[in-house]
């Protein structure tokens, strides 16, 4: 399994880069690394990331898996994260056309 994560500086927000990055990294995971599942998550309360991830996951046939409590420390604070996954076959079906 691969886990996608990236942080964009404020000047790059709202330009579609996060979706493009997620799409490119997912393609590499399935097409070149031959992985079966890609996971992507966002911190609780990060609504911009939530919208971007939900849109991407819907496009590529993935699903919401649930809340991971106390999952990741960011700037010294432990945060809950929402996890989504995309399977290789789901991705292939959604992107064939």
C-alpha positions, 0 to 999 in steps of 0.5 A: 500500500502507498500513502499519498501526502503533500503540503502546498504553500499558501500561494499555491492553494486553489490552483488544482495542484493537489488534485493533479499531484494525487492523480499523478502519484496514484498512477505511479503507484498502480502503473509503475510500482504495481501496488494494490491500494493507495491511501490518502487522508486529511486532518480533522478540520482541514475542509479544503483538503477534505473537498479536494480529496473527496472530489479526487476519490469520487473521480477514481472510484475510491471510498471513505474508510473512516476516522483514524484517531490521534493519527499524526503529529503536526507541529507538535499537536496530534491530529485525527485524520480521515482516511480514504483508499483507492484500489487498483481495479477501482482506479482502472475502471474509473479511468479507462475512458 
